[in-house]
């Protein structure tokens, strides 16, 4: 028998860094493409364009792997609510990108983990360490530096859409975490 070459922790670290850089590049391309598509196409057409290919590939992969069983869910109400929140979050994101520069929009979207931490502590009763509270405060301060409230770069009305997107995305993330382990991940993704 031939032996498999051992992989070093260093190689795994570099692979992880490479995938992280690739993911960040993909998100940047996706956000830039969404901003462009949202500016030149009607909102529903831009959303359709963004998710049509993803849906075809995900459903095709799911059906090929699990058959029609992939569509069976034990919590159809939660799945529908999660889908509605996802669509609403993405529609509000595209609408936001029409009125805000990409950096400011990204700063507001980056508040989602902060909102999740706050809700986890206050609403779900989860313990949050003092260090995490410090990090939440620093993250919020960083967002304020990027947005420069009162700087007059954009009107307060331009912030309504991303604020609603933040709420929809936070609700989507909470519902997703509550459903984790209760459904097949691919069923939830579809």
QUIKANOR-V276107 format. One record per pair of residues at least 4 apart in sequence whose ideal C-beta (glycine too) atoms are under 6 Angstrom apart, sorted by the first residue. I is the first residue (numbers start at 1). GAP is how many residues later the second one is. If there is no record, write none. Layout:
i=(I/I)
gap=(GAP/GAP)
//
This chain:
i=(7/29/33/34/34/35/35/37/37/37/38/38/38/38/41/41/43/46/48/51/55/56/58/58/59/62/62/62/62/66/70/73/73/73/78/82/85/85/85/86/88/89/89/89/89/92/92/92/93/95/96/96/96/96/96/97/99/100/100/100/104/105/107/107/107/108/111/111/111/112/112/114/114/114/115/116/116/117/117/119/120/120/121/128/154/159/165/179/183/183)
gap=(4/4/4/4/60/62/67/4/9/12/8/56/59/60/4/5/51/48/4/4/4/4/131/132/131/4/8/124/128/4/117/6/110/114/101/93/83/86/87/86/80/76/79/80/83/69/72/73/72/66/4/9/65/66/69/8/59/4/5/58/43/57/36/39/40/54/4/32/55/57/58/22/25/26/55/54/57/11/19/4/4/6/7/4/4/4/4/4/4/5)
//
